[in-house]
């Protein structure tokens, strides 16, 4: 065991060449030893930040060498000679959009300390800082010669992947989140141990952003605003719409990107129905205002520069009643999401029927989905949305009791964890005794996150005071979702056993 370690990472300089040569000669004694000094000089000149060394006190004990390449060219089959000419000069593309890992080597005396991982992390950080698509590498398989008589190269790769066989290079690469994208033949013919084969390895930079203009830039820091709505008696549609504008104005003044309202937030208008004892007629009376609400809330979204999720409202189409939420983007476009699963009360008293489609929509602040109340209690819907790369799930709800609320809350938090997304729930409070079956509400709005180190310890980003009219705000980092999906403690989406199960969405529901 080594003693008195004092490790640090820094960039190589040409003065380091004597140590570089000694280390490469020791590690690569079977395939030609060290590169000449002019090769290292050119690497340092072309990409100084890409030439990294790990030192113990003043002794170099590890090296990582890299160049920039064209991703399209080198993510496809190539050989070692495509990178290095006969005078051992390495081709570097100043305008390259990917990093190519030429070498990572560790002094044999220092192996077992996982020092190679430090060099890989430094290389990954460089890839992120340079906004490059990926790190590519041609990886030798030096233990293949031991199995070449009984295994094809493809069988060998599969055995290493399943940890049935250890390969000092491939096993290490796989443990550092690299993926084998193809097998390369005749990559380095003089590599007898690998029989000339190599793996084309790739690590994707999940934070890569293609070059865009300022106007094309998509936000990764998103502010959510939600209204915990107080149900109260109103005398006119105009009075309720003024209340809507008041809250949209308030949320906009705090620079929110979204405003979320609760399910059936405009239900007080049923109190104006001629016959309130007939619940079916009362809900149809409420539906007569929906077109106006959608039109005016869309205008408010444009005027106040905020994306509005309208809670939900009843809609009659071909004499069939639906429960519908609308996304009113601040660019003036409108989308609709119908409630899929209808509660016994809605079906019995209001004769509402379910929709047949759930979708994810692009916005200027992420990809979003909407599930209305009861729908969030069915995990298949959120998983279907997650398969469409959803970032934020909005859940407008209306519950009258705490146990009903807790069903929504508990399921919403589960959806955030299992689908590695943010989930925002928003309901109404207060009472409405003049409207049949709407006399009480129970609500506590909340924003949930995945459960990992990048997020709050309880996976709750924000929550309201129960049963109190108020606004809720939360700032969401969409880049954290990219990280947790790729490099989190667990990977719920990536680790699904799609060989055993999947969600098969039927576009035409069975009758």
Buried (B, 14 or more C-beta within 10 A) or exposed (E): EEEEEEBEBEBBEEEBBEBBBBBBEBBBEEBEEBBEEEBBEBBBEBBEBBBBBBBBEEEBBBBBBBBBBBBEEBBEEBBBEBBBEEEBBBBBBEEBBBBBBBBBBBBEEBEEBEBBEBBBEBBBEBBEEBEBBBBBBBBBBBBBEEBBEEBEBEEBBBBBBEEEBEBEBBBBBBEBBBBBBEBBEEBBBEBEBBBBBBBBBBBBBBBBEEEEEEEEEBEBEBBBBBBBBBBBBBEEBEEBBEBBBEBBBBBBEEEBBBBBBBBBBBBBBBBBBEEBEEBBBBBBBBBEBBEEBBEBBBEBBBEBEBBBBBBBBBBEEEEEBBBBBBBBBBEEEBBBBBBBBBBEEBEEBBBBBBBEEBBBBEBEBBBBBBBBBBBBBBBEBBBBBBBEBBBBBBBBBBBBEBEBBEBBBEBBBBBBBBBBBBBBBBBBBBBBEEBBBBEBBBBBBBBBBBBBEBBEEEBBBBBBEEBEBEBBBBBBBBEBBBBBBBEBEEEBBEEBEEEEEEEEEEEEEEE
